[in-house]
Amino acid sequence: MGIKGIRKGDRVVIIGGGFAGLQLAKTLRNSDVNVVLVDKQNHHQFQPLFYQVASARLEPSSISFPFRKIFQSSQNIDFRMADIVKIIPEENKLMTAFDRSVRYDHLVISTGCRTNFFGNKQMQENAFSMKTTQEAIEIRNKILFSFEKEIFARPEDKQAWMNVVIVGGGPTGVELSGAFAELRNNVFSKDYHNIDLSKFNIILLEGSASTLNNMSEESRKASLDYLKKLGVIVKINTILNSFDGNVAVLNTGEEIPTKNVVWAAGVTGNVIEGLKSEDVVRNRYKVDRFNKLVSYDNIYALGDVAYMETPKYPNGHPQVANVAINEAKNLGKNILYSLKNPNYNLREYEYHDLGMMATVGKHKAVVELPFWKFKGPLAWYVWMFLHLMLILSVRNKLVIFFNWAWSYFTKDTSLRLITNIDYKKEEVTDF
């Protein structure tokens, strides 16, 4: 039996243009359904490289792709820039933040995930997260501006500007820590002649016994070794209890003066108001093997916000791009085949783990494939190649490649711009 109720000319609305939403729209381009892609941003964001924007290695435009540009030759795909705040399934309608509605025949929710502060309001107000291009830019601004502020700061306040605390030892935290360390070692040492860079501390906090916990023991050990070689201070079995914007207090009782805390310690699904509570499991929509919500015949969920139980993954799939992309491909094919044959036997989604990888710095990376685990320079080149291939446009591939090549040979970056400066009145010294 094919997708229930799907007909030529139906309106398929996709909420969210991340990996899953974008892939589904691409699969359905130039088909017999009308697709409306809705997103708060007008562009797709390549999240795996946010940390390179935050560390001034890449310009934001090189990892951002306007939706209208992507689909300008697809006559059946339209885009709406809006924040969906409520789903009204009884009326097949969505409500936007500016009180306008979007009608659908079939709805696909691919809203991804957001930073999980675990209910800590103080952390949410004072720490940086890194789930959008704009947040990555804000981190870059703050880190660069901290060096300018240090020059004017009172002697007793200088160290707070020089301490950067990163919470979470997963791939995001590890990659960002390594990038900041290389920025300090290779770039800031040439820019700031009057600052003692030995006092610029990158402090990585991890609540468990090691970084990269989802990887093998060999990869975990290698990542720790790489971080320490770069001069990152790694504190394992350590939790950040509080941060008021000036002092980070750890569970060990240690207090770290700092103006800069980046939270990379967890995510939670972006669930939208309006659907039945029994369809939500740990802030993810419970779906069957075809990504359909159990309580509805015309509502689907994909990617990070979808919770699918299978024999191999009884607690749901990992929230990674591979799952999102391939769930979208599978749903898209089921829709296309159902349009041709209403009696088509739908294909269940089956996750195939392609492995994991993380980079810490130049020639410092770990890669785990189903058939091979390796580290070092080869892993670093593989990491770069695979991420470059995932970039959408040829132009952006070339821009990123040349930026990487320039950094590789010169150990420098020309993207150290501070924008949207907030000059707050503080106690300073003369210079």
N, C-alpha and C positions, 0 to 999 in steps of 0.2 A: 504494500500500500504506500503510495507516494505522500508528499507533504499535503496534509489535509487542507482542503479549500483553496489551494493555490491555483490561480488562473492567469492567463495572459492579460496583461494590462493592470494587474494588481500593484498596489503601492507597498513596497517594502521599505520601512523606515529603520535605519541603523543609527543607534545612539552611541557616539564615540568613534573617533577616527584614529585609534591606536593601531597596533599590529593586527588585531582581529577585525575591527571594523573596516580598516583600509583594505585588507585582503578580501573580505567578503564583497565589498563594492567592486574591486577589480575583477573578481570571479564572475560577477553578475553584469559587468559592463557589456553594452550592446546586446543584451538579452531581451526577452519579451516581458519583463517586469519593469516597473518604474521605481527607481531607487532614490531615496532621499537620505543623504548622510547628514547627521546633525552633530555638531561639536561646539564646545565653548570657544575653542580657538579656530582660526581660519586656516590652520596648517597642521600637518602631521609632524610629530616630534620624535626624533630617533633617540629614545631614552638611553640606550647603552653608552652613548657618548656625551651625556649631560656633564659628566665629571670633567671632560676635556674643555667644555665651555667654562665651567667653574674655575678651572686652573689656567685659563687664558691660552689654551693651546689651539682651540678652534673658535671661529666666529659663529654666532648663533644661526645665521642664515645657511650655513653649510650643513646643518643637521635638521633644518626645518623646510617643509615642502607644502606650499599652498594647495589646498584641496581643489580649488577651481582650476588651477594649472594642471594638476594631475589628471583631472577628468574632463578637460576642455573639449576633447574629441569624442566623448561618450555621451550621446544624445539622450540616453535613458537615465542618466545620473544627474541629480541636482544636489546642491549643498545649501544647508541652512546653518548660520552661525547663531547658536542659541544655547542657553543653559536649561536643560530639562529638569524640572523640579518635582513633577508628579506624573504618574501614569494613571489614566482612567480606563481600565480594561473594558468596562461595561459599554463604553462609547467608542472604543478603539481610538483613543485620543490622548495626546500628550500636552502638558501645560509647560510653558516656558517661564523663566524668571520675570519676563516683562509682560506676563499675563496674556500671552497669545497661545493659540492651540495649533497642534500639528496632527493631522489625521493619518491613520495607517490601516492597512489591511493585514499586514504581517509586521511584527515588531521584533527587532534584534537588539538586545542590550549588550553593548561591549564597552562599558564605561571604565574598565580597568580598575586600578586601585589607587589609593591615596596613602599618605604617610600615616602610620599608626603611632600616636603618642601615648597609647594605653591610658587615656583619660587624664593625663598630666597637663592641666591647663597652663601651668607656668612654663613648661617646656614648649608647648605649642605657641605661646606668645613670644618667647625669647630666642628659641633655637631656629636655625635654618633647616628647611627640608629641601629635597631636590627631586621633585616629581614633574616639573615643567621647565621649559627653556628659560622662562622669566626668573624662576627661582635659582637656576644655575647662574644666570647673569648677576643676580643679587649677591650670591656667594662670591663671585669674582670681584664685584665692586667692593664688598666689605673687606676681603682679604687684602686687596691692593690699597684700599683707603686706610687700612690699619697701619700700614707702613708710613703713610703720610702723617697719620695722627700721632704715631710714636715719636716723631721728631719734635712735636709741640708739647707732648704730654709731660706732666710732672714726673720727676724721677720715680716716685713710689707707684705711679700708674703705668709706667712704660711696659712692664712685663705682661700686663693684662692684654695689651694690644698684640703682643708677640706669641701668645699661647693660642693655638687652634686645637679645639677638642672635637674629635669625630666619634660619634657614638654608633657602634655596630660594625662587627668584623666580617660581614658578608662581602660579596664582590664589590658593591658600591663603596663601602667604607674603605676596603683595602685599596681599590683603584684610586680613590680620591686622596688617600693618605700618601700613596706613592707619588702621585702627580704633584702634590704640594711640596713633597720633599725634593723632587727634581727641580721644581721651580725655585726653591730656596738655594739648592746647591749650584745650579747652573745659570740662573738668570738674575735673581735678586742680588747675588754676590757681585754682579757687575753694575747693577743699578744704584744700590744704596751703599755708598762708600762710608757714610757716617753712622751706620747701624751695625752693631755686633750681631751677625746672623747666627752665631752659636746660641743666642738666646731666643731665636725663633723656633719654638717647639711645636711639632705636630704630634698630638697625643691621641692614640686610637684606643678606645675602650671597647672591650668585648666581654659580655656577661658569662660566656662559657669558657672552656679550657683552651680554646684555640680559635684562630681565624678560619674562614672558609669551611665552616662545619659540615656543609653538604658534600664536601669533596673527600678524597682519600687521605689517609694519614700522611702519605708522602707529599701530597700537594699542600696540606695544612702546614707541615714543617717547612716546606720550601717557601711558602708565602711569608711565614714569620721571619725566616732567615733573610729574605729579600728586604722586608720592611726595616729590619734592624740594620742592614748594611747601608740603607739609605738614610739612616738616622731618625727613623720614626720611633717614638716611645710607645710601645705596645703594652697595655695593661689588661691581662686576661683575668677572668673571674671577677670582673669589676663592672659595677653598674652606676650610672649617673642618677643620683637621687633627686637633685634639684639644680636649677640654674636660673638666677634672677636677672641675668643680663650682665653681671659683673663677676660672679663667683660660681664655679661649678663644684658641687659637693658630691663626693663619691660615697659608695656604700662602705668603704674602708675608713671613712672619716676624713680623708684627705680633702683639702680645699684648694682648688686651682683658680687663681685669678685669670679671667679671660673675658673677652668681649665677643668671642667667636665660637659658637657650638653648632656643628652640623649633625643633624639627626638622621641616621641611616639604619635604624634599629628595627624596622618592621613596617609592613604595609597591611592595609585592610581594604576589602572590596568597596567600590563606590555604588552602594545600593540606592535606588530611587524610591521615594514614597509612592504608595498606591497599590502594591501587589500584596497578596496574602502572606501573612507572617510564616505560615508553614512552608512557603517556598524559599525561605531564606535560612541558610545554615552558615553560621559564623561569618556573617556579612557577605555571603556569596549566594547566588541563586541556584537552587537545586534543580538540576536538569537530568534528562534521561540520556541514553547513548547517542541520541540524535540532536542533543543540545536544546531540546524543547523543555520548557517549564512544565512540570507535572500537572498543574492546575489549569493550564490554558492551552488551547489548540493552536494559537497563532502568535505565541510569544516565545522567543528563544534568548539564550544568553551564551556569550562566547568569552574565552580568554580568562583573565584574572578574576573576573566577577562571576564565573561559572563554576559550580561545584558538581562534579560528575564522579560518582562512585563506580569503580570497575573492580573485577577480581584482583588485578595487579595493583590498583590504587584505591583501596577501600576508604581512604580519607581524602580523596580528591587529588587532582593532578597538581604538580608544582606550578606556581605562578610565573611562568617563563614564556618568552616570545615563541618558542617552538610549538608549544601547546596552542597558543592563541592563533597563530598562522594556520596550523593544520586543522584545527577545529573549524575555522572559517572556510577553508578550502572544501572540507567535507560537507558542511552545510550548504555551501554554494552549489556544489555538484548535485546534492540531493534536490535542491530547488530546480536546477536546470533540467535534470532528468525527469522530475515530476511534471514539469510543464509539457514535456514531450509525451510522457506516458503516466497517466494518473495511477496506474497499478504498479508502478516501479517499486521494487523492493529496496527500501532505504538502506543506505550503508551506515553501519554503526561506526562511531569514532573510536579508534584505537591509538593510544599514545605510544610512540616509539622514542625512547630516550636516546638522543644523539650525543649526549655528553655535556660537559661543562668546561668553562674556561675563565680565567681571570688574569689580568696583567697588573703588575706592580710598578714597573718602570722599564726603561730601555734594556732589552735583552733579559728581562725578568718577568716571566709569565709561567702559568701552569695550564695544561690542557689535558682533559680526560675524555677520550673517545671510547665508544663501546669496546674497541679492540686494542686500544693503545693509550698509555699514560706517559706524558713526557713534560719536560720543563726546560727553562733556559731560553737561549736565543731562538731556536727553532719554534718553540711554543709562542714566543713573542711575534714572530713573523706570521705564523698561522693565525693568531688572534687578529692581527692587523688585516690580513687578507680577507678573512671571513667577514669581518665587520665592514670592510670597504665594499664587498660584494653586496651587502644588504642595503647600502645607501641607494636611494631611488634613482636619481638622475645622473647622467654621465658627467654633467658639469660639476655637480657636488662631489662626485667621486674624485674628479681631478683636483678640485679645490682642497679637499681633505688630504689627498695623496701628496700634493705639493707642500702643504703645511707640515705634514709629518716628515717629508724629506728634508725640508728646511730645518726643522727642529733636530732631526737626526744628525745632520752634518755640522750644524752651527751651535747646537745646544742652546738655542735661543728661540724666542717667539716675539712676534711684532704686534701681538694682540692685547697688550697691557693697557687697555682703556678703562677709565673709571667714568661711569655715567650715572646720572640721577644722584648727585652728591647731596647728602643731608648734613649741612653745617650746623651742628648743635653747639650751643654755648657750653664750654667745659673749661675747667681749670687747666691752663697751659703754661709753659715756660717760654721765655724769649728764645730766639734762635740766631 
